[in-house]
Amino acid sequence: MTASDPVSLSFGAALLLGLSFGAGPCNLACLPFLGPVLLSSSRGVRAGWRILLPFSLGRLTGYTLLGCGAGVLGLWVQEWTTAPWVRWLLGGATILVALSLLPGQRRSAVGCTASNGTPVVLTMPGEVETTSAMLPGALFLMGAGMAFNPCAPLSLVILAAAASASAAGGFSLGLGFGLGAVSIPSLFFALGVAHFGSQVRAYLWQWRQLLEQASIGLLLLLGIATALGWIAV
C-alpha cells in the first residue's frame, strides 16, 4: 500500500483496531517488560495500578503523537518509527526502570499462616519501604518506547492519519487506537499478572529478595538487548 492509496478510518474504527491489537499481540509484547516489574515491586492489584498507569499513559501519549504527527508530516512519520533511536528509547527506559527497582530501604517481612492455611506476609512497624521517585517517569518512557515501535495495525492508523492531512484528524485516530490498545492489556496485567505476582510473593516470601534481584537482572538484560537491536519488539 502506498501514499497514493487513500485510507480512511473513523475514531470508532481506530478504537476497534486498537482493541483487537491489545487483546492479542500487545499482551505478548508487553509481558517481558511489565512482568518482571510487577513481580518485583507489586504488592497486589491496587499497587499494580501504580505501575500500569504511567506505562499506559506513555503508550497512549506515543500513539496520539504518532497520529497527530502523521496528520501534519505525512508518511515520513512511518519511516521515523524505524529509526535506531526508537529501540534506544525503549532499551534505555527499560534499564532506567530496572535501576529504579534496585533495593532501597525495605520493611522487614515476617511470614506466617492464616487460619485457613493461606500464607501471609507481615511487615515490622517502624521501617518504611521507599520507591525510587524516577520509577513513574521511567515507566512512562518505556510505554512511549513500546508505542513508537511499528506494527501492522499502527501502520494502518498512521497511513489513515497521513491521508487525512489534518493534525486534529490524526490526533483523533491516534487517540482512538491508543485507548483501544492499552485498555485490555491494562486489565490483564492489573487483574491477572499483578495478582499472580502478589500470590507468588506471599507463598515464596522467604525468597522475595532473590525474586526481586532476578526480576531486576532480567530487565537490565532485556533493556541492553533491546537497545542493541538483539530483540525486536
N, C-alpha and C positions, 0 to 999 in steps of 0.2 A: 504494500500500500504506500503510495507517495502523497506528496502535498497536493497533487492535482486531483486526488480523490477526496471529495468533501465528506466529512464525517460529522454527524450531528447527534449530540446527546443532550438529554434534559437532566435536570438535577435529580429527578427520581430514578432515571436510568443509571446515572453515575452512582447513586446510592446503592442500587441493587447490584451493580457491578462490584462495588466495594464489599458488600455483604457476602457475595459469592466468593470473592477472593479471601476475605477474612475468615470464612468458615472452613477453608481448606489449607491452601499452600502457606498462608500467612502464619498460621499456628506453628507449622513445621519450621518456618524460617526464624520465628521469634524464640522458639523453645530453647535453643542452645545459648541465647543471650540472656533471656529473662529467667530461665530455670535455675541456674546457679545463684542468681541474685536473691530470688525468693527463698531458696533453700538456706542461704547463708544468713539472711537478715530478717526474714519474715517470722512473725510470731502469730500467724493466723490470717484469716481473711481480712479483718479490719486493717491490720498492719500491711497486708499485701497491697491494698489500695494506695498506700503512700508511695509504693514503688511504681505501681501501674499508672497512676495519674500523670506524673511528669513524663514518663516514657510515652504514653498515649498522646499527650499534648504535643510532644515533639514530633511524633508521626503525623498527627493532624496538621500541625503547622507546616511540615515539609510538603505534604500533598497539596495543601492550599497554595503555598508559594509556587510550586511547580505548575499548578493550573493557571494561576494568575500570570506567572512569567511566560507561559506558553501563549496566553492570550495577547500578551504585549510583544513578545520577541519571536513567536512562531516556533517552528520545529527545531530551531537552534537549541532550545532547552533539552530536546531529546538527546542531542549529542553531548550536551553539558553533563547529563547524568552518567555518561560512560567515562568521564574523565577520572584520572587516578585519585584526585583529591576526595572523591566520594568514599572510596574504601579507606582512605587515610582518616577521614572524619569518623566513620563507624569504628574502625580499629582503635583510633586514639580515644574515642569516647568510652569504648569497652574497657580499655586499660585504665582510664580515669575512674570508671565505676569500680573496678577491682581494687584500685588504690584507696577509694573511698570506704571500702568494706574492711580494710585492714583492722585487726582487733584493736579497739581502744580500751577504755575502762569499762568493764563488764560487771554486771551483778553476779554474785556468787550463786550458782544454781545447786539446788538440792533435789534429788529425785525421791519420790515416794509413790505409793499406790493408793488409789481411792478405794472406797468400799466395794465398788462394782468391778474392781480389777484393772481399771484404766490407769496407766502411768500418768503422773502429774509432776510437772517441773515447778518448784517453788523458788522464789528469789529471796535472798537475805536482805533485810532492810538496811538502809544507811549507805548503800552503794548505788551509784547512778550509771546506767548504761548510756553511752554517748554515741551518736551517729554523726559522721562527717557532714559538715554543712554543704559540702560540694556535691553530695550524692544526688540530690534532685536535679541540679544543673547537668551533671554527667548523664543521668538517665534521660533528660530532655534531649541532649545532643545525640545520645545513642538512638533514640527514637527517630530523630530527624535523619540520622545517617541511614536507618532502615528505610525510611520513606524515599530518600533520594536514589536508592538502588533501583534500577529499571526492572520492570516485569511486564508481561504481555497486557494485563488489564490497565496498568498505569500508562503504558504507551498509547493505548486507545484513548484514554482520557486526555493525554497531552495532545494527541492529534486532533481531537474534537475541540479542545480549548484553542489550539492554533487556528483551526478553521473558523472559530467564532471571531477571531481578531479583536477581542474585547477583554480588557482586564477584569471587568465585572463578570463576564461570562465564564472566563477561565477560573476566576475565584470561586464561582458557584459550583463548577464541575469538580474542582479540586477538593472543595469542602465536602460536597456530597460523597465523593469517593472515599475521602478520609474518614468521615463519620461511619460509613459502612464498614471500612476496613478495620477500624480499631474497636468497634463495639463488641463483636463476637469474641475476638481474642482477649479483650479485657475481662469479659465474663468468664471465659475459660480459665484464664490464669488466676483470677481472683477466687473463683469458687472451686476450682479444681486443683491447680498446682500449688497455690498458697496454702490451701487446707491440707493437701498431701504433705507439703513441706513441714507444716506445724506438727503433723502427726509423726513424721519421721523424727523430728527433733524431740518430741515427747517420749517416744519409745527408745530412742538412742541418745538420750540426754548425756550419758557419760562420754560419748564420742562427739559431742557437739562442736568442740574446738577443732577436731580433725575434719569434720564435715565443712566447717566454715573455711578452713585453710585449703581444703581440696576445691571448694567452690571458687575461692579467690584465685587459686592457681589455674583452674580451668578457664576463668575469664581472662586472665593475663595471656595465656597461650592462644585463646581464641582471638583476642584483640590484636596480638602480634601477627598471627596468621592471616587475619583479615586485612590488616594494613599492608602486608607484603604481597597480597593478592593470591595467597595459597588457598583461601576459602572464598568461594563466590556465593553471595547471599541471594 
